[in-house]
Amino acid sequence: MTQKSQLLNMLTKHVTKDALGIEITPFFNPAVPKSEGYNVLILDIQAADGLRDRARESDLIPDERVHEIEDVDIVGDASSTSRLVSDSPYDPGFN
């Protein structure tokens, strides 16, 4: 097992598909993808179309990975997570 997969296993050890979660800036590599059934909100700095455009322009991101960028539910930066979530229609009531 690679160091990266060990870290991912450690980070997602207590994550279930039923519990609502927030994935912050997954870009093209979500740890808990909606496409795999996770109940997760995506918070990123741009809407998905902008992220996909950015990924297509990057030499570091393979074209075949661009489709892995999931729809963004909350647009903003990670330093404003608490405010963004409490201001969003997705607020689960924890603030």
ZIZI-V838590 format. One record per pair of residues at least 4 apart in sequence whose C-alpha atoms are under 8 Angstrom apart, sorted by the first residue. I is the first residue (numbers start at 1). J is the second residue. If there is no record, write none. Layout:
i:I j:J
i:I j:J
This chain:
i:1 j:5
i:1 j:6
i:2 j:6
i:3 j:7
i:4 j:8
i:5 j:9
i:6 j:10
i:7 j:11
i:8 j:12
i:8 j:31
i:9 j:13
i:12 j:31
i:12 j:32
i:15 j:19
i:16 j:38
i:17 j:37
i:17 j:38
i:17 j:39
i:18 j:38
i:18 j:39
i:19 j:39
i:20 j:39
i:20 j:40
i:20 j:41
i:21 j:39
i:21 j:40
i:21 j:41
i:22 j:40
i:22 j:41
i:22 j:42
i:22 j:43
i:23 j:30
i:23 j:31
i:23 j:32
i:23 j:40
i:23 j:41
i:23 j:42
i:23 j:43
i:24 j:42
i:24 j:43
i:24 j:44
i:24 j:78
i:25 j:42
i:25 j:43
i:25 j:44
i:25 j:45
i:25 j:78
i:26 j:30
i:26 j:31
i:26 j:42
i:26 j:44
i:26 j:69
i:27 j:44
i:27 j:51
i:27 j:69
i:27 j:70
i:28 j:55
i:28 j:65
i:28 j:66
i:28 j:67
i:28 j:68
i:28 j:69
i:28 j:70
i:29 j:68
i:29 j:69
i:30 j:69
i:32 j:36
i:32 j:38
i:32 j:40
i:33 j:37
i:33 j:38
i:33 j:40
i:33 j:70
i:34 j:38
i:34 j:39
i:34 j:40
i:34 j:70
i:35 j:70
i:41 j:72
i:41 j:73
i:41 j:74
i:42 j:70
i:42 j:71
i:42 j:72
i:42 j:73
i:42 j:74
i:43 j:72
i:43 j:73
i:43 j:74
i:43 j:75
i:43 j:76
i:43 j:77
i:43 j:78
i:44 j:72
i:44 j:74
i:44 j:75
i:44 j:76
i:44 j:77
i:44 j:78
i:45 j:75
i:45 j:76
i:45 j:77
i:46 j:50
i:46 j:51
i:46 j:72
i:46 j:75
i:46 j:76
i:47 j:51
i:47 j:71
i:47 j:72
i:47 j:75
i:48 j:52
i:48 j:69
i:48 j:70
i:48 j:71
i:48 j:72
i:49 j:53
i:50 j:54
i:51 j:55
i:51 j:69
i:52 j:56
i:52 j:66
i:52 j:67
i:52 j:69
i:53 j:57
i:54 j:58
i:55 j:61
i:55 j:63
i:55 j:66
i:56 j:61
i:56 j:62
i:56 j:63
i:56 j:66
i:61 j:65
i:61 j:66
i:62 j:66
i:65 j:69
i:74 j:84
i:74 j:85
i:74 j:88
i:75 j:84
i:76 j:80
i:76 j:81
i:76 j:84
i:77 j:81
i:80 j:84
i:81 j:85
i:82 j:86
i:82 j:95
i:83 j:87
i:84 j:88
i:85 j:90
i:85 j:91
i:86 j:90
i:86 j:91
i:86 j:93
i:86 j:94
i:86 j:95
i:87 j:91
